[in-house]
Amino acid sequence: MGDFSPDDFVLEYTPTNTDLSTRVPRGQGRRYVTHFFSVSGKDDYMVHGNSSITVTKNGRDVTAKAITWRRLRIWSLTNESGFNATRPPDFDWFDDAKSETPNWIDIPSYGGPEPPEKWKTERKMFEFAVAVDGHLDSGILYYFVIISLKKGQYRVEMSSAKKIEYEDWQALKKTQQPQPSGYSMPIDSTWLTAKVP
């Protein structure tokens, strides 16, 4: 990446209804149920979003070369709608792309060993800040995913992305509530029944 200079990168975030789980290590060996739900064995249930980011430099696609910098913060939301969260966050900002490789496809997910008929009502919000590693001065994308569960059902909502500057990221790290203002929700699975074949 030695030929890359600051401010050369453009990141385009694409949330999608298409299942991307087979394209990431975490999704390998899982049994597809829907684009947002998969099972592994008899006791591993995963509800997930699907997204990709394309990285260009001077109009040239460099997604396969650019190293991913991705930070994640996870909240438990308190109501069936809105963005009020319990405090502190379940997990404060942490490195979600530790491989130091290009890693631009993601399936943010929530689940565990409980089968759908035993799920309790809960909503998790995943906030992301993503950039090209070593080039945060090119701008950082902020977006979020909400995964909701209730007995036998699930819902996945995915926001649009907004470019923020490095100074905005420094301020965002200090916030004590999710920061979802000014976004659309291009992906909303609506409530789906978790049928396990």
N, C-alpha and C positions, 0 to 999 in steps of 0.2 A: 504493500500500500504506500510505498514511498513517493509515488507520483501524485498522491492526493494532497490537496491544499485546503486550508480552512475555507469555509463558506462555499464549497463547490458542490455539496450534496443536496439532493432533493429527495425526501422520503414521502412515499404515497401509501397510506394505510387503507387496506381493503378488508372490512369485515364481510363475511359471506355466510350464506345458508348451506354452502357445500361442505361436506365432511372433509377435513384435512388431516384427520388423526393418523392415517396411515403414512403421512409424510414427516412425522416427528417421532423420535425414539419413544416417548411416553405412550404413544398410540399403538405401538407394535404389539402384535399378538392378541389384540382385543377383538371382541366380537361386535360388529356393527349392529346397532338396533335402529337408530335414526341418525341424521346428520349431527345431532347434539347429544347423543346418548350411546354409551357402549358398555360392554360387560367383559370382564376377564375372569375365567373360572366361575365359581359359584358364589363368591363373596367379595367382588370388587366392582362396584357400580360407579360410573363416571359420567357426569353431565358436563358438557364443555361447549365453549364457543369455538369459532374458527376464524382465523384472520391471517393475512399476509401483508408484508411491506415490501414495496419495490424501491430500490435505491438507484438513483441515477446521478451521474456526474457529467455535466455539460451535455445532457440529453442522451448519454450512453448508459445502458443498464450495467451496473456494477454490483448487483445484489449478491452474486456468487463470490465476490471478493471482499466486500466490506464487512468488517467484524461488528457484531451486534453488541450494543450497550443497552441493556434493558433493566429498569428498576420497577419493582412491584410493591404495592401496599394493599393489604386486605382488611376489610371492615365487615362487621356484622351490622346489617341495617335493622332498625327497630320496628318498622311498620311494613304493611303490604305494598306501600308506594312511598315515593319520596326518597330522600337521601340522608335522613337522620341516622347517625351511627352511634353504637356504643363506643365508649372511650376507655382505655386507649385502643388503637387498632389491634385486630387479631395478630397481625404481623406488620411492623413498621417497614419502611422502605428497605428492600434488600435486593441483591443482585440475582436476577432471574435468568441470566444468560452467562453462566460461569465457564462455558466451554472455550471462550476466546476464538470462536469460529463464526462464520456467517450463519445466522440462526434467525431468519426473518419470517418463518411460519410458526404460528403459535396456536395452541388449543387450551386457553385458560380454563381450568376445570375444578370441579368440586365433587366430592363423593366419598365413598368408603365402603365398609363391609355390610352396612344395613341395607336390606332389600327395600324396594320402593314402598311396599305396603307398610313398612315401619318408619318411613321418613317422617320427621317432625317439620313443622312450618318454620322455615328460615330463609333469609336472603343474605347473600354474600356479594360484596362489591370489591372488584379487583381494579385498582387504579394503576395505570402504566405510564412510565416516562421512557421513551425509546429514542436512541440516536445512533450514529455511527461512532464506534469506540475511538477515542482519541480526537474526535471532531465535534464535540458538543457545541462549539461555536457556530456550527452550521445550522443549529436549531434542534430542538427536541420535540418529539410528538407526545402529546398527552391525550389519553383516551381511557375509557373504562368499560368494564363488563360486569353485568349483574346476573347472578345465577340464583334462582329461587326454587325452593323445594316445598312441597307439602305432601301429605300422604298420597302416594301413587301418582304424583304429577310433578312436572318440572317446567321451568321457563328460562330462556336465555335472552338477555337484552344486551346489545352491543352499541356503543356510542360512535359518533363520528370522532375524528381526531382534530386537534388544534395544535399548531406550531407555537411553541413557547421558546423564549430565549434562555440562555444559561442563568441569568439573574432571576428569571421567573422560577426556574427549577430550584434555585437556592431558597427562594421564599416558600415554594410549595412544600419543600421538605420539612418546614417548621409548622405547617398548618395542623390543626387539631380536629378537623372534620374533612370529609370528602369535598372535592372542589369541582362539581360537575356543571357549573353554569355555562350557558351558551352553546350547548351541544344538541344535535339531533340524535335520534335512535334509529339508524337505518336497518338494524336487525332486531326483530322481536319475534321469537318463535311462538308467542302466545303460550297458554298453558297446554301442555301435551301430556298424554297418559304414558306412564313408564311401563310399557308392556315388555316383559322379558320372555322371549320365545323359549 
